[in-house]
Amino acid sequence: MHEISLIRNIFRTLEEEFPKQDLLLISAIDLKVGLLSNVEPVLMQNALEAVTTAEEKFQRVKLNIEVIPIEVHCPDCRTNSTIENYKFVCASCGKPNNNVVKGTELLIHQVHFLEAETN
């Protein structure tokens, strides 16, 4: 299950980007996952649970996943089309098209933090 290594890589990226004290305040991570990214959202959720249980880090972190549809650009009619049912054709002119411009991404879109407690 490559989702476990993806979750670990996400955590590693966060550890590189944020100071240690901020890491303790992360409450949620928003991911954008393209349909062609070879990532299953349910398996990512399961991997998050497995990693946080085993490593006792980021245990309070929730994972929010937005699935990005496949989109192609047609050079003939200069339009973008959303692909339905993996049928790679331009919606405007009907020509076969594999010029993918969206749908392969796996991005950390946003990181949410708990509010710091003030006394």
N, C-alpha and C positions, 0 to 999 in steps of 0.2 A: 504494500500500500504506500505509494509515493506521497500521499497526502501528509503522512507523519513528517517526512523530510521537508515538505513545504511549510508546515506549521513551525517546525524548528527554524527554518530559514527566515520566516517572518519574525519570529522572536529575536533571532540573531540580528536582523536588520534594525529592529527597534532598540536593541541594546547598543548598537553602534550609533544610533541617531539621538538618543535621549540620555540625559544624566540619570544615574542610578536611582536617585530619589524620585524622579518623575516616573520611572518604570513601575514603582509601587502604586502609582495612582492611575494607571491605565485601567479603564473599565470596559472598553469595547474597541474593536477594530472593524472598520468597514472595508470589505474587499470588493473589487470589481473583477468578475470572472467571466471570460468569454466562453461561449458554447464550444469553441474549437480549442480551448486551452487544455483539454484532457484532465479537467478537474471536476469532481462531483461534489456539489455543495454539502450533501448529507455526509459524505465520507470526510470532508473537511471538518465538519462539526464533530464527528466521531474521533478524528485525529486530534483535534483540540482537547477533547476530554481525556484521551489517552495520554497525551504529552503532559498536560497540566497535572494529572493524577500522579504520573510517574516521577516528574521532576519537581513538583511542588512550587513551580514558578507560574506566575500569571494565572493563578487559580480563579480569580474573580473576573477574568476577562471573558467577555461575550464576543462572538464572531457574527457579524452581519454580512451577508453575501448578496450582492446584486449581480444577477446573471445578465450578461450583455449579449444581445442577439448578434447573429452573423450579418454583416452588411458588406455588399460588394459595390464597386464603382465601375460603371460601364463607360469605356472611352468613346463608344460610338454615339450614344445619346447624352453623355455627360451627366448621368444621374446616378444616385446611390439607391440601392434596393436592399430591403431586408429579406434575407433568405428564410423561406418557410420549408419545413420538412426536408432540409438538406438538399433542396432542388436548386442548384446553382445556375439560375438564369436571371437576366435583367427583367425586372417587373415592368419596365416601360416598353422595351422593344422585343423582349422574348428571346434574345440571343443567349446562348450558354456563356457563363461568366464565372471565372474563378479569381478575380482580382479583389481579394478580401482586404477591406479597410478597417473592419471592426469584427471582434469576436474571438480574437486570439489572446487577449490581454489577461494578465493575472496581476492586479495592482493593489497595493495598500492605498486605498482612497482617502481614509481619514482615521485618525486615532483619537479616541475620546478619553478624557481624564476625569477622575473624581474631583469634586471641589475640595480644595485644601481646607481643613478644619481651622477655624480661627477661634481662639479663646480669649 
